[in-house]
Amino acid sequence: MKRSSLFAISALALAFAPAAWADTIATITPHANRVMLENGKATVRFLVSGQGNEGTDCGMWIEYGDNGSPDTRIIGRTDGYLPREFDHTFAAPGQYTVTAKGQRVKTTFGCTGSASTVVTVVDGRQGRQRAAAQQQDCPGGWTLRDGSYNRDSGAFTCTPAYPAQQINCGPGLRYFESDNLIGCRSIGRGRD
């Protein structure tokens, strides 16, 4: 085979296999898992980390779970490598799943990998009530159960906290969180 044909085939293979050389998104971490609305807004800073490749650029989308437009960024030489910080302002109380994932931005291929985290936004009144309950502090690995604080008696309930980073399940398994349990389940036939 001629040298020019080998070059063309190699270039084509690289064009359709960006995962081999793109940056990899590994984690997304909020500065706080629970924030309080102040004047109708709560701003959270997120840190997206991963493994970098200084030779290429790739695209990343961050979806905040509040039906707003995602943040799109190019990771690379001009705009900066991982880790990267992002701020987002939430305007309503709720529990939001925030996901960073590789996806095409402008002319770049998507970075590889994805990561998610959960942020709970409470309104100011709930935050003051919870602050009193937090004085008793749930033990490590436990969090205050939503709606459990009784402002009259001060009673509250703690539940197990899901980890900030999911368990790395092996081939043929997928991570799950359910009924205060976490683990890895089989995919397909013979599921637990």
Buried (B, 14 or more C-beta within 10 A) or exposed (E): EEEEEEEEEEEEEEEEEBBEEBBBBBBBBBEEBBBBBEEEEBEBEBBBBBBBBEEBBBBBBBBBBBEEEBBEBBBBEEEEBBBBEBEBEBEEBEEBEBBBBBBBBEEBBBBBBBBBBBBBBBBBEBBEBBEEBBEEEBEEEEBBEBEEBEBEEEEBBBEEBBEEEBEEBEEEBEEBBEEEEEEBEEEEEEEE
